[in-house]
Amino acid sequence: MPQVNQRQYARLLNRIWTDPTWRGLSHHAQWLYIAALSHPTLTYAGTIDYYPKRLAALSETTTPDTIDAAAEELQAAHYLIIDHDTDEALIRSFHRNDETIKQPNLATRVARDITQIASIALITAVTNELHRLHTEQPYLTGWKTREMWQHLQHHPPTINIPQPDPDTHTDQEVNN
């Protein structure tokens, strides 16, 4: 039985409704994304167990087949990354949107939860996302935690991460 997290709410930014990619998704894919984001077993690493039968049980109008179709749609649009070998899925932009690295305690929890991911592909994906976020927002205090720093040092990015233009940061961002 999956462990239930202590998270009491999900952070869904309303700007998602102005994103043409999001609006181009089917309502099944949108529902599945919101269900994954608000699921009680979502880890601080941004992963959820991917069991289509269990997810289908969350609504009387879904089936494992509609879950699989919606999941493939989300994966094609880069919202989810699914490892069918380990039955895990990663919400790719989870750390950027949930702001888990703003707070040191949450960043520590993120690094610890990453160690619970079975999928090497998902570990690599979440690590690449964290490296991208670190490059874009190096001032976040969560980067300074021992656990997060060690994770980033022991897991270098496997993709080329573009360096941000230093003139694009506002004074407020630099001071945070």
Buried (B, 14 or more C-beta within 10 A) or exposed (E): EEEEBEBEEBEBEEEBEEEEEBEEBEEBBBBBBEBBBEBEBBBBBBBBBBBBEBBBEEBEEBEBEBBBBBBEBBBEBEBBBBBEEBBBBBBBBBBBBBBBBBBBEBBBBBBBBBEEBEBEBBBBBBBBBBBBBBEBBEEBEBBEBEBBBEBBEEBEBEEEBEEEEEEEBEEEEEEE
